[in-house]
Amino acid sequence: MKVPLTPPTTFVTDPSHLREYSGPLWRLYRSAGAHVGAWDALRHHGPVPGMRFDPHPPPPGHHPTVGVLSAAADAVTAIGETYQRRRVVDRVQNAPRLVGWRPSRPLTLLDLTGEWPVRNGAAASIQMGPKRATQAWARAIEERLSSIDGLWHLSAITGNPIATLFSRVEREPAFPPRPSFHTALSDATADAVVLVAARRLGFAVLGDP
């Protein structure tokens, strides 16, 4: 079953379609070069081609009230999602940093791994569908379901969970004052997770210390 390019005008959503999550979240971000960001900063520029669940309205531009941040439930998935295109973990270019944290309050996420997609005319394939369609759905979800913090879905790389967070986590802060793990990917403190990720994913590694 394909994902329609246009979502329905109304959504059917009940409590069973929502997931409360307070567990670990992991992401990588650039600390040098283009598109530098903070560990807890949502991206307000979009929609960006190739980004599955960008909720920004077209055309691409800066949208102060619409942001997005994707984080994996495990560090290996975060690394795999970041370096999937070339399958090479570059520990140096753009000074990537690996960060792990737990939300400061429970997140309410729309669960795309369950029955919600099919109840609303799509299918579980929305998690892997064409970006043109999935961005339209993300935009409609963000606009209509203002009481959710984002989406719960599966990584196309590892099959493990990802939380794509929307702007409610800024309106109702959900980040802790400081993360529980935060290091340069080139630092020795990241060696273990980088080597585990490379072995499990079959990725090469550049920039070993």
MDTraj code that builds the backbone (N, CA, C; nanometers):
import mdtraj as md
import numpy as np

residues = "MET LYS VAL PRO LEU THR PRO PRO THR THR PHE VAL THR ASP PRO SER HIS LEU ARG GLU TYR SER GLY PRO LEU TRP ARG LEU TYR ARG SER ALA GLY ALA HIS VAL GLY ALA TRP ASP ALA LEU ARG HIS HIS GLY PRO VAL PRO GLY MET ARG PHE ASP PRO HIS PRO PRO PRO PRO GLY HIS HIS PRO THR VAL GLY VAL LEU SER ALA ALA ALA ASP ALA VAL THR ALA ILE GLY GLU THR TYR GLN ARG ARG ARG VAL VAL ASP ARG VAL GLN ASN ALA PRO ARG LEU VAL GLY TRP ARG PRO SER ARG PRO LEU THR LEU LEU ASP LEU THR GLY GLU TRP PRO VAL ARG ASN GLY ALA ALA ALA SER ILE GLN MET GLY PRO LYS ARG ALA THR GLN ALA TRP ALA ARG ALA ILE GLU GLU ARG LEU SER SER ILE ASP GLY LEU TRP HIS LEU SER ALA ILE THR GLY ASN PRO ILE ALA THR LEU PHE SER ARG VAL GLU ARG GLU PRO ALA PHE PRO PRO ARG PRO SER PHE HIS THR ALA LEU SER ASP ALA THR ALA ASP ALA VAL VAL LEU VAL ALA ALA ARG ARG LEU GLY PHE ALA VAL LEU GLY ASP PRO".split()
xyz = np.array([
    [0.0842, -0.1194, 0.0000],
    [0.0000, 0.0000, 0.0000],
    [0.0878, 0.1246, 0.0000],
    [0.0650, 0.2151, -0.0930],
    [0.1460, 0.3348, -0.1036],
    [0.0999, 0.4425, -0.0059],
    [0.1891, 0.5380, 0.0182],
    [0.1565, 0.6516, 0.1026],
    [0.1007, 0.7630, 0.0146],
    [-0.0245, 0.8045, 0.0354],
    [-0.0814, 0.9119, -0.0476],
    [0.0000, 1.0407, -0.0354],
    [0.0105, 1.1121, -0.1456],
    [0.0826, 1.2395, -0.1427],
    [0.0090, 1.3437, -0.0597],
    [-0.1242, 1.3309, -0.0531],
    [-0.2048, 1.4263, 0.0227],
    [-0.2703, 1.3563, 0.1417],
    [-0.2417, 1.3984, 0.2638],
    [-0.3062, 1.3374, 0.3809],
    [-0.4558, 1.3671, 0.3806],
    [-0.5339, 1.2911, 0.4573],
    [-0.6776, 1.3202, 0.4679],
    [-0.7007, 1.4548, 0.5364],
    [-0.8190, 1.5092, 0.5191],
    [-0.8489, 1.6408, 0.5768],
    [-0.8615, 1.6361, 0.7287],
    [-0.8950, 1.5191, 0.7826],
    [-0.8988, 1.5018, 0.9283],
    [-0.8280, 1.3705, 0.9622],
    [-0.7728, 1.3645, 1.0821],
    [-0.7047, 1.2444, 1.1286],
    [-0.7881, 1.1737, 1.2351],
    [-0.7813, 1.0408, 1.2340],
    [-0.8381, 0.9597, 1.3405],
    [-0.7235, 0.9243, 1.4349],
    [-0.7295, 0.9771, 1.5553],
    [-0.6223, 0.9548, 1.6526],
    [-0.6841, 0.9272, 1.7885],
    [-0.6458, 0.8157, 1.8494],
    [-0.6934, 0.7865, 1.9845],
    [-0.5723, 0.7560, 2.0730],
    [-0.5918, 0.7431, 2.2029],
    [-0.4779, 0.7260, 2.2942],
    [-0.3866, 0.6080, 2.2604],
    [-0.4415, 0.5028, 2.1988],
    [-0.3584, 0.3875, 2.1657],
    [-0.2559, 0.4184, 2.0566],
    [-0.2742, 0.5293, 1.9867],
    [-0.1817, 0.5673, 1.8801],
    [-0.0653, 0.6504, 1.9307],
    [-0.0650, 0.6827, 2.0601],
    [0.0386, 0.7683, 2.1170],
    [0.1316, 0.6882, 2.2061],
    [0.2559, 0.7274, 2.2077],
    [0.3570, 0.6608, 2.2903],
    [0.4222, 0.7643, 2.3819],
    [0.4243, 0.7326, 2.5101],
    [0.4975, 0.8154, 2.6056],
    [0.6408, 0.7642, 2.6124],
    [0.7363, 0.8555, 2.5998],
    [0.8769, 0.8128, 2.5977],
    [0.9616, 0.9018, 2.6867],
    [1.0371, 0.8380, 2.7757],
    [1.1283, 0.9101, 2.8644],
    [1.2687, 0.8508, 2.8584],
    [1.2926, 0.7654, 2.7615],
    [1.4187, 0.6947, 2.7515],
    [1.5287, 0.7756, 2.6862],
    [1.6433, 0.7105, 2.6613],
    [1.7581, 0.7816, 2.6048],
    [1.7358, 0.8245, 2.4606],
    [1.7983, 0.9350, 2.4244],
    [1.7985, 0.9859, 2.2875],
    [1.9411, 1.0229, 2.2504],
    [1.9766, 0.9956, 2.1236],
    [2.1120, 1.0197, 2.0746],
    [2.1077, 1.0890, 1.9400],
    [2.2028, 1.1809, 1.9193],
    [2.2162, 1.2427, 1.7885],
    [2.3593, 1.2911, 1.7691],
    [2.3951, 1.3183, 1.6438],
    [2.5190, 1.3861, 1.6107],
    [2.4860, 1.5222, 1.5519],
    [2.5712, 1.6192, 1.5761],
    [2.5518, 1.7507, 1.5171],
    [2.6880, 1.8107, 1.4837],
    [2.6887, 1.9041, 1.3908],
    [2.8127, 1.9694, 1.3501],
    [2.8460, 2.0841, 1.4450],
    [2.9749, 2.0947, 1.4789],
    [3.0186, 2.2085, 1.5588],
    [3.1147, 2.2984, 1.4819],
    [3.1343, 2.2692, 1.3511],
    [3.2173, 2.3534, 1.2645],
    [3.1666, 2.3391, 1.1217],
    [3.2087, 2.4321, 1.0353],
    [3.1657, 2.4285, 0.8960],
    [3.0275, 2.4870, 0.8779],
    [2.9589, 2.4412, 0.7729],
    [2.8241, 2.4919, 0.7434],
    [2.7208, 2.4277, 0.8362],
    [2.6133, 2.5011, 0.8626],
    [2.4992, 2.4506, 0.9381],
    [2.5378, 2.4059, 1.0789],
    [2.6175, 2.4874, 1.1461],
    [2.6543, 2.4583, 1.2847],
    [2.5314, 2.4746, 1.3735],
    [2.5180, 2.3863, 1.4710],
    [2.4036, 2.3944, 1.5605],
    [2.4420, 2.3591, 1.7023],
    [2.3494, 2.3767, 1.7935],
    [2.3668, 2.3342, 1.9321],
    [2.3067, 2.1950, 1.9485],
    [2.3455, 2.1270, 2.0530],
    [2.3012, 1.9890, 2.0704],
    [2.1496, 1.9790, 2.0855],
    [2.0885, 2.0837, 2.1403],
    [1.9446, 2.0808, 2.1685],
    [1.8661, 2.1788, 2.0812],
    [1.9230, 2.2173, 1.9671],
    [1.8570, 2.3154, 1.8801],
    [1.7818, 2.2461, 1.7672],
    [1.6544, 2.2789, 1.7527],
    [1.5773, 2.2303, 1.6390],
    [1.6191, 2.3058, 1.5127],
    [1.6012, 2.2422, 1.4002],
    [1.6313, 2.3064, 1.2719],
    [1.5046, 2.3753, 1.2216],
    [1.5121, 2.5059, 1.2028],
    [1.3966, 2.5833, 1.1586],
    [1.4005, 2.6152, 1.0098],
    [1.5046, 2.5725, 0.9421],
    [1.5102, 2.5899, 0.7968],
    [1.4598, 2.4614, 0.7309],
    [1.3728, 2.4759, 0.6339],
    [1.3197, 2.3597, 0.5651],
    [1.1998, 2.3986, 0.4793],
    [1.1386, 2.3007, 0.4139],
    [1.1789, 2.1604, 0.4147],
    [1.3037, 2.1361, 0.3305],
    [1.3865, 2.0426, 0.3775],
    [1.5107, 2.0075, 0.3093],
    [1.4878, 1.8788, 0.2304],
    [1.5165, 1.8774, 0.1001],
    [1.5007, 1.7544, 0.0225],
    [1.5817, 1.6408, 0.0862],
    [1.5205, 1.5254, 0.0941],
    [1.5893, 1.4106, 0.1514],
    [1.5657, 1.3897, 0.2988],
    [1.5044, 1.4877, 0.3666],
    [1.4746, 1.4721, 0.5082],
    [1.3303, 1.4237, 0.5212],
    [1.3130, 1.3068, 0.5785],
    [1.1853, 1.2362, 0.5678],
    [1.0675, 1.3089, 0.6309],
    [1.0838, 1.3592, 0.7511],
    [0.9685, 1.4130, 0.8233],
    [0.9838, 1.5616, 0.8537],
    [1.0383, 1.6377, 0.7606],
    [1.0410, 1.7828, 0.7784],
    [0.8980, 1.8375, 0.7775],
    [0.8575, 1.9101, 0.8823],
    [0.7203, 1.9614, 0.8887],
    [0.7049, 2.1032, 0.8355],
    [0.8124, 2.1617, 0.7837],
    [0.8081, 2.3010, 0.7392],
    [0.7228, 2.3150, 0.6132],
    [0.6485, 2.4241, 0.6013],
    [0.5725, 2.4475, 0.4775],
    [0.6660, 2.4914, 0.3644],
    [0.6347, 2.4524, 0.2404],
    [0.7135, 2.5011, 0.1281],
    [0.6776, 2.6469, 0.0991],
    [0.7669, 2.7194, 0.0291],
    [0.8974, 2.6760, -0.0205],
    [1.0008, 2.6739, 0.0916],
    [1.1178, 2.6123, 0.0659],
    [1.2216, 2.6088, 0.1692],
    [1.2586, 2.7490, 0.2180],
    [1.2713, 2.7624, 0.3479],
    [1.3068, 2.8899, 0.4073],
    [1.3140, 2.8760, 0.5579],
    [1.3288, 2.9885, 0.6250],
    [1.3363, 2.9886, 0.7707],
    [1.1959, 3.0042, 0.8282],
    [1.1596, 2.9142, 0.9193],
    [1.0260, 2.9130, 0.9788],
    [1.0415, 2.9165, 1.1309],
    [1.0345, 3.0329, 1.1917],
    [1.0633, 3.0457, 1.3351],
    [0.9764, 2.9599, 1.4253],
    [0.8538, 2.9311, 1.3835],
    [0.7624, 2.8561, 1.4710],
    [0.7546, 2.7083, 1.4355],
    [0.8301, 2.6660, 1.3343],
    [0.8263, 2.5262, 1.2918],
    [0.9692, 2.4726, 1.2898],
    [0.9949, 2.3753, 1.3757],
    [1.1284, 2.3178, 1.3825],
    [1.1235, 2.1665, 1.3887],
    [1.2400, 2.1039, 1.3727],
    [1.2481, 1.9587, 1.3741],
    [1.3858, 1.9163, 1.4243],
    [1.3886, 1.8059, 1.4959],
    [1.5129, 1.7448, 1.5422],
    [1.4890, 1.5953, 1.5508],
    [1.5759, 1.5176, 1.4877],
    [1.5634, 1.3721, 1.4925],
    [1.6705, 1.3135, 1.5831],
    [1.6296, 1.2221, 1.6685],
    [1.7216, 1.1567, 1.7609],
    [1.6866, 1.0089, 1.7691],
    [1.7886, 0.9265, 1.7782],
    [1.7691, 0.7816, 1.7838],
    [1.7663, 0.7338, 1.9285],
    [1.7060, 0.6200, 1.9489],
    [1.7015, 0.5627, 2.0831],
    [1.8319, 0.4941, 2.1211],
    [1.9252, 0.4806, 2.0260],
    [2.0560, 0.4245, 2.0564],
    [2.1619, 0.4941, 1.9721],
    [2.2856, 0.4926, 2.0203],
    [2.3934, 0.5674, 1.9556],
    [2.4317, 0.5080, 1.8212],
    [2.4258, 0.3767, 1.8074],
    [2.4624, 0.3134, 1.6797],
    [2.3684, 0.3606, 1.5692],
    [2.2404, 0.3658, 1.5979],
    [2.1442, 0.4140, 1.4978],
    [2.1700, 0.5601, 1.4637],
    [2.2023, 0.6422, 1.5634],
    [2.2334, 0.7825, 1.5358],
    [2.3515, 0.7947, 1.4402],
    [2.4537, 0.7142, 1.4597],
    [2.5700, 0.7162, 1.3712],
    [2.5321, 0.6651, 1.2327],
    [2.4553, 0.5575, 1.2272],
    [2.4139, 0.5032, 1.0985],
    [2.3301, 0.5997, 1.0176],
    [2.2373, 0.6693, 1.0831],
    [2.1536, 0.7665, 1.0135],
    [2.2367, 0.8829, 0.9593],
    [2.3377, 0.9247, 1.0339],
    [2.4185, 1.0398, 0.9944],
    [2.5098, 1.0077, 0.8768],
    [2.5646, 0.8858, 0.8748],
    [2.6677, 0.8533, 0.7758],
    [2.6227, 0.7480, 0.6748],
    [2.4915, 0.7361, 0.6541],
    [2.4404, 0.6308, 0.5676],
    [2.4763, 0.6488, 0.4202],
    [2.4883, 0.7731, 0.3748],
    [2.5058, 0.7950, 0.2315],
    [2.6374, 0.7370, 0.1804],
    [2.7463, 0.7660, 0.2482],
    [2.8771, 0.7170, 0.2045],
    [2.9208, 0.5914, 0.2805],
    [2.8500, 0.5591, 0.3872],
    [2.8847, 0.4439, 0.4707],
    [3.0263, 0.4570, 0.5277],
    [3.0633, 0.5805, 0.5580],
    [3.1934, 0.6107, 0.6171],
    [3.1707, 0.7047, 0.7350],
    [3.2170, 0.6663, 0.8521],
    [3.2057, 0.7512, 0.9704],
    [3.3270, 0.8440, 0.9729],
    [3.3056, 0.9699, 0.9375],
    [3.4130, 1.0688, 0.9361],
    [3.4127, 1.1422, 1.0696],
    [3.5141, 1.1142, 1.1513],
    [3.5186, 1.1664, 1.2866],
    [3.5742, 1.3092, 1.2953],
    [3.6153, 1.3635, 1.1799],
    [3.6845, 1.4922, 1.1823],
    [3.6092, 1.6016, 1.1082],
    [3.5638, 1.5724, 0.9841],
    [3.5033, 1.6777, 0.9018],
    [3.3819, 1.7393, 0.9710],
    [3.3799, 1.8715, 0.9779],
    [3.2741, 1.9497, 1.0424],
    [3.2665, 1.9294, 1.1935],
    [3.3723, 1.8707, 1.2497],
    [3.3827, 1.8542, 1.3955],
    [3.2550, 1.7980, 1.4572],
    [3.2131, 1.6768, 1.4152],
    [3.0876, 1.6222, 1.4691],
    [3.0983, 1.5921, 1.6183],
    [2.9880, 1.6103, 1.6856],
    [2.9805, 1.5783, 1.8277],
    [2.8646, 1.4820, 1.8511],
    [2.8890, 1.3867, 1.9388],
    [2.7882, 1.2867, 1.9750],
    [2.7301, 1.3237, 2.1104],
    [2.5982, 1.3256, 2.1175],
    [2.5329, 1.3660, 2.2413],
    [2.4207, 1.2686, 2.2756],
    [2.4107, 1.2380, 2.4039],
    [2.3036, 1.1525, 2.4538],
    [2.2373, 1.2171, 2.5738],
    [2.1057, 1.2049, 2.5829],
    [2.0316, 1.2666, 2.6933],
    [1.8993, 1.1939, 2.7140],
    [1.8338, 1.2263, 2.8211],
    [1.6955, 1.1845, 2.8455],
    [1.6086, 1.3095, 2.8543],
    [1.4896, 1.3057, 2.7962],
    [1.4035, 1.4246, 2.8025],
    [1.3724, 1.4616, 2.9465],
    [1.3541, 1.5919, 2.9690],
    [1.3265, 1.6404, 3.1034],
    [1.1813, 1.6195, 3.1444],
    [1.0989, 1.5793, 3.0515],
    [0.9603, 1.5407, 3.0788],
    [0.9237, 1.4305, 2.9812],
    [0.8233, 1.3494, 3.0099],
    [0.7834, 1.2460, 2.9141],
    [0.7395, 1.3079, 2.7817],
    [0.7855, 1.2502, 2.6738],
    [0.7455, 1.2957, 2.5406],
    [0.6211, 1.2204, 2.4957],
    [0.5295, 1.2910, 2.4336],
    [0.4116, 1.2291, 2.3736],
    [0.4346, 1.2234, 2.2230],
    [0.4510, 1.1024, 2.1706],
    [0.4884, 1.0830, 2.0309],
    [0.3814, 1.0045, 1.9571],
    [0.3524, 1.0463, 1.8347],
    [0.2601, 0.9718, 1.7496],
    [0.3335, 0.8500, 1.6972],
    [0.2800, 0.7322, 1.7259],
    [0.3480, 0.6063, 1.6940],
    [0.3146, 0.5623, 1.5517],
    [0.4120, 0.5774, 1.4630],
    [0.3913, 0.5366, 1.3236],
    [0.4209, 0.3887, 1.3022],
    [0.4632, 0.3186, 1.4076],
    [0.4916, 0.1756, 1.3943],
    [0.3676, 0.0902, 1.4185],
    [0.2584, 0.1536, 1.4606],
    [0.1355, 0.0802, 1.4913],
    [0.0283, 0.0991, 1.3852],
    [-0.0960, 0.1126, 1.4307],
    [-0.2102, 0.1148, 1.3394],
    [-0.2494, 0.2545, 1.2922],
    [-0.1889, 0.3596, 1.3492],
    [-0.2309, 0.4944, 1.3107],
    [-0.2192, 0.5199, 1.1604],
    [-0.1098, 0.4826, 1.0939],
    [-0.1027, 0.5111, 0.9499],
    [-0.2164, 0.4484, 0.8698],
    [-0.2459, 0.3201, 0.8931],
    [-0.3491, 0.2541, 0.8132],
    [-0.4879, 0.3068, 0.8485],
    [-0.5091, 0.3471, 0.9741],
    [-0.6379, 0.4048, 1.0121],
    [-0.6636, 0.5369, 0.9401],
    [-0.5554, 0.5977, 0.8921],
    [-0.5672, 0.7288, 0.8290],
    [-0.5336, 0.7266, 0.6803],
    [-0.5486, 0.6082, 0.6198],
    [-0.5374, 0.5978, 0.4747],
    [-0.3983, 0.5766, 0.4208],
    [-0.3000, 0.5540, 0.5089],
    [-0.1639, 0.5261, 0.4636],
    [-0.1290, 0.3823, 0.5015],
    [-0.0059, 0.3574, 0.5397],
    [0.0388, 0.2253, 0.5803],
    [0.1686, 0.2411, 0.6585],
    [0.2139, 0.1311, 0.7176],
    [0.3401, 0.1359, 0.7917],
    [0.4557, 0.1795, 0.7031],
    [0.4400, 0.1674, 0.5722],
    [0.5451, 0.2083, 0.4792],
    [0.5692, 0.3590, 0.4813],
    [0.4852, 0.4343, 0.5528],
    [0.5092, 0.5776, 0.5656],
    [0.6464, 0.6043, 0.6272],
    [0.6958, 0.5080, 0.7040],
    [0.8270, 0.5233, 0.7676],
    [0.9411, 0.5184, 0.6670],
    [0.9160, 0.4607, 0.5497],
    [1.0194, 0.4465, 0.4477],
    [0.9758, 0.5064, 0.3141],
    [0.8624, 0.5751, 0.3105],
    [0.8038, 0.6214, 0.1856],
    [0.8775, 0.7372, 0.1223],
    [0.8357, 0.7762, 0.0017],
    [0.8979, 0.8889, -0.0680],
    [0.8919, 1.0160, 0.0167],
    [1.0012, 1.0902, 0.0179],
    [1.0103, 1.2089, 0.1034],
    [0.9035, 1.3120, 0.0684],
    [0.8675, 1.3226, -0.0598],
    [0.7659, 1.4203, -0.0989],
    [0.6340, 1.3931, -0.0263],
    [0.6023, 1.2655, -0.0096],
    [0.4794, 1.2291, 0.0608],
    [0.4959, 1.2409, 0.2119],
    [0.6074, 1.1906, 0.2652],
    [0.6214, 1.1893, 0.4109],
    [0.6345, 1.3308, 0.4677],
    [0.6932, 1.4227, 0.3919],
    [0.6992, 1.5614, 0.4396],
    [0.5599, 1.6234, 0.4460],
    [0.4757, 1.5938, 0.3483],
    [0.3384, 1.6458, 0.3512],
    [0.2632, 1.5923, 0.4732],
    [0.2832, 1.4655, 0.5054],
    [0.2188, 1.4074, 0.6230],
    [0.2740, 1.4691, 0.7511],
    [0.4057, 1.4869, 0.7580],
    [0.4646, 1.5489, 0.8773],
    [0.4109, 1.6890, 0.8983],
    [0.3952, 1.7627, 0.7897],
    [0.3444, 1.8992, 0.7976],
    [0.2008, 1.8994, 0.8515],
    [0.1187, 1.8097, 0.7989],
    [-0.0211, 1.8036, 0.8438],
    [-0.0298, 1.7583, 0.9896],
    [0.0544, 1.6624, 1.0276],
    [0.0530, 1.6151, 1.1660],
    [0.0938, 1.7270, 1.2610],
    [0.2003, 1.7980, 1.2268],
    [0.2482, 1.9059, 1.3136],
    [0.1446, 2.0162, 1.3274],
    [0.0725, 2.0450, 1.2183],
    [-0.0278, 2.1512, 1.2211],
    [-0.1519, 2.1113, 1.2997],
    [-0.1956, 1.9861, 1.2858],
    [-0.3249, 1.9460, 1.3415],
    [-0.3167, 1.8834, 1.4805],
    [-0.2059, 1.8185, 1.5103],
    [-0.1923, 1.7490, 1.6381],
    [-0.0954, 1.8270, 1.7260],
    [-0.1369, 1.9420, 1.7721],
    [-0.0474, 2.0324, 1.8445],
    [-0.0103, 1.9818, 1.9831],
    [-0.0801, 1.8782, 2.0319],
    [-0.0521, 1.8283, 2.1660],
    [0.0530, 1.7179, 2.1665],
    [0.1111, 1.6839, 2.0506],
    [0.2159, 1.5832, 2.0474],
    [0.3518, 1.6514, 2.0317],
    [0.4550, 1.5809, 2.0775],
    [0.5917, 1.6330, 2.0693],
    [0.6631, 1.5916, 1.9420],
    [0.6054, 1.4966, 1.8674],
    [0.6701, 1.4520, 1.7454],
    [0.6262, 1.3115, 1.7076],
    [0.7139, 1.2422, 1.6374],
    [0.6827, 1.1119, 1.5798],
    [0.7757, 1.0040, 1.6359],
    [0.7217, 0.8832, 1.6485],
    [0.7998, 0.7648, 1.6851],
    [0.7967, 0.6725, 1.5644],
    [0.9132, 0.6418, 1.5097],
    [0.9189, 0.5583, 1.3897],
    [1.0488, 0.4803, 1.3886],
    [1.0708, 0.4026, 1.2854],
    [1.1875, 0.3143, 1.2791],
    [1.2888, 0.3631, 1.1780],
    [1.4147, 0.3431, 1.2103],
    [1.5239, 0.3794, 1.1210],
    [1.5267, 0.2875, 1.0000],
    [1.5464, 0.3455, 0.8819],
    [1.5625, 0.2654, 0.7607],
    [1.6976, 0.1958, 0.7585],
    [1.7884, 0.2360, 0.8460],
    [1.9228, 0.1783, 0.8489],
    [1.9305, 0.0588, 0.9422],
    [1.8845, 0.0745, 1.0658],
    [1.8968, -0.0327, 1.1645],
    [1.7642, -0.0970, 1.2018],
    [1.6523, -0.0323, 1.1698],
    [1.5227, -0.0825, 1.2134],
    [1.4913, -0.0500, 1.3580],
    [1.5780, 0.0268, 1.4228],
    [1.5565, 0.0653, 1.5626],
    [1.4835, 0.1998, 1.5714],
    [1.4290, 0.2327, 1.6882],
    [1.3430, 0.3516, 1.6982],
    [1.4160, 0.4848, 1.6829],
    [1.3413, 0.5793, 1.6268],
    [1.3827, 0.7183, 1.6151],
    [1.2670, 0.8055, 1.6630],
    [1.3004, 0.9119, 1.7338],
    [1.2019, 1.0139, 1.7697],
    [1.2319, 1.1387, 1.6881],
    [1.1371, 1.1791, 1.6053],
    [1.1490, 1.3057, 1.5330],
    [1.0665, 1.4081, 1.6085],
    [1.1343, 1.5062, 1.6653],
    [1.0698, 1.6025, 1.7549],
    [1.0286, 1.7277, 1.6798],
    [0.9114, 1.7801, 1.7155],
    [0.8582, 1.9014, 1.6564],
    [0.8646, 2.0163, 1.7590],
    [0.8088, 2.1305, 1.7220],
    [0.8303, 2.2542, 1.7974],
    [0.7646, 2.2573, 1.9348],
    [0.6778, 2.1628, 1.9657],
    [0.6197, 2.1622, 2.1005],
    [0.7280, 2.1460, 2.2067],
    [0.8401, 2.0791, 2.1725],
    [0.9461, 2.0613, 2.2715],
    [1.0178, 2.1935, 2.3003],
    [0.9950, 2.2949, 2.2162],
    [1.0440, 2.4297, 2.2453],
    [0.9389, 2.5096, 2.3228],
    [0.8128, 2.4962, 2.2816],
    [0.7060, 2.5683, 2.3519],
    [0.6903, 2.5184, 2.4950],
    [0.7055, 2.3878, 2.5125],
    [0.6989, 2.3244, 2.6440],
    [0.8295, 2.2491, 2.6625],
    [0.9336, 2.3155, 2.7132],
    [1.0705, 2.2632, 2.7104],
    [1.0828, 2.1182, 2.7566],
    [1.1585, 2.0405, 2.6783],
    [1.1735, 1.8982, 2.7061],
    [1.3195, 1.8542, 2.7094],
    [1.4121, 1.9507, 2.6973],
    [1.5536, 1.9171, 2.7041],
    [1.6072, 1.9448, 2.8439],
    [1.6955, 1.8602, 2.8940],
    [1.7571, 1.8862, 3.0247],
    [1.8579, 2.0006, 3.0140],
    [1.8976, 2.0585, 3.1268],
    [1.9971, 2.1669, 3.1220],
    [2.1284, 2.1244, 3.0575],
    [2.1643, 1.9975, 3.0751],
    [2.2864, 1.9451, 3.0128],
    [2.2663, 1.7984, 2.9801],
    [2.3298, 1.7493, 2.8734],
    [2.3132, 1.6084, 2.8363],
    [2.3926, 1.5166, 2.9288],
    [2.3600, 1.3891, 2.9264],
    [2.4314, 1.2914, 3.0087],
    [2.5599, 1.2438, 2.9420],
    [2.5677, 1.2582, 2.8091],
    [2.6898, 1.2217, 2.7353],
    [2.7090, 1.3244, 2.6252],
    [2.8303, 1.3773, 2.6130],
    [2.8534, 1.4818, 2.5137],
    [3.0028, 1.4856, 2.4834],
    [3.0413, 1.4493, 2.3621],
    [3.1834, 1.4469, 2.3291],
    [3.2048, 1.4654, 2.1800],
    [3.3239, 1.5109, 2.1447],
    [3.3621, 1.5146, 2.0041],
    [3.3732, 1.3722, 1.9524],
    [3.3272, 1.3480, 1.8314],
    [3.3335, 1.2131, 1.7763],
    [3.4781, 1.1679, 1.7585],
    [3.5704, 1.2622, 1.7489],
    [3.7121, 1.2299, 1.7337],
    [3.7801, 1.1996, 1.8665],
    [3.7113, 1.2250, 1.9778],
    [3.7707, 1.2059, 2.1094],
    [3.7748, 1.0587, 2.1477],
    [3.8697, 1.0248, 2.2315],
    [3.8840, 0.8855, 2.2753],
    [3.7604, 0.8351, 2.3486],
    [3.6839, 0.9254, 2.4106],
    [3.5634, 0.8834, 2.4818],
    [3.4558, 0.8309, 2.3862],
    [3.4699, 0.8597, 2.2559],
    [3.3741, 0.8088, 2.1570],
    [3.4254, 0.6832, 2.0868],
    [3.5478, 0.6400, 2.1179],
    [3.6067, 0.5266, 2.0462],
    [3.5176, 0.4031, 2.0498],
    [3.4702, 0.3675, 2.1678],
    [3.3967, 0.2417, 2.1829],
    [3.2701, 0.2408, 2.0987],
    [3.1910, 0.3482, 2.1063],
    [3.0648, 0.3487, 2.0319],
    [3.0904, 0.3564, 1.8817],
    [3.1932, 0.4291, 1.8390],
    [3.2244, 0.4364, 1.6962],
    [3.2659, 0.2995, 1.6436],
    [3.3489, 0.2295, 1.7172],
    [3.3956, 0.0983, 1.6716],
    [3.2818, -0.0032, 1.6695],
    [3.1946, 0.0029, 1.7692],
    [3.0780, -0.0862, 1.7702],
    [2.9882, -0.0570, 1.6506],
    [2.9629, 0.0704, 1.6241],
    [2.8779, 0.1079, 1.5114],
    [2.9391, 0.0637, 1.3794],
    [3.0675, 0.0860, 1.3625],
    [3.1342, 0.0476, 1.2376],
    [3.1267, -0.1030, 1.2162],
    [3.1460, -0.1784, 1.3224],
    [3.1418, -0.3247, 1.3097],
    [3.0003, -0.3726, 1.2800],
    [2.9019, -0.3195, 1.3501],
    [2.7642, -0.3663, 1.3300],
    [2.7069, -0.3246, 1.1947],
    [2.7445, -0.2053, 1.1479],
    [2.6871, -0.1518, 1.0246],
    [2.7728, -0.1809, 0.9018],
    [2.8974, -0.2228, 0.9230],
    [2.9870, -0.2459, 0.8105],
    [3.0375, -0.1163, 0.7492],
    [3.0439, -0.0097, 0.8285],
    [3.0915, 0.1194, 0.7806],
    [3.2424, 0.1300, 0.8015],
    [3.3084, 0.2065, 0.7146],
    [3.4482, 0.2417, 0.7357],
    [3.4555, 0.3592, 0.8327],
    [3.5754, 0.3844, 0.8848],
    [3.5963, 0.4933, 0.9794],
    [3.7146, 0.5773, 0.9336],
    [3.6955, 0.7087, 0.9326],
    [3.8033, 0.8037, 0.9038],
    [3.8301, 0.8877, 1.0272],
    [3.9576, 0.9159, 1.0518],
    [3.9921, 1.0060, 1.1606],
    [4.0110, 0.9374, 1.2929],
    [4.0620, 0.8139, 1.2927],
    [4.0917, 0.7498, 1.4200],
    [4.2012, 0.8273, 1.4915],
    [4.1872, 0.8447, 1.6240],
    [4.2921, 0.9160, 1.6983],
    [4.4197, 0.8320, 1.7035],
])
top = md.Topology()
chain = top.add_chain()
for i, resn in enumerate(residues, 1):
    res = top.add_residue(resn, chain, resSeq=i)
    for name in ("N", "CA", "C"):
        top.add_atom(name, md.element.get_by_symbol(name[0]), res)
traj = md.Trajectory(xyz[None], top)
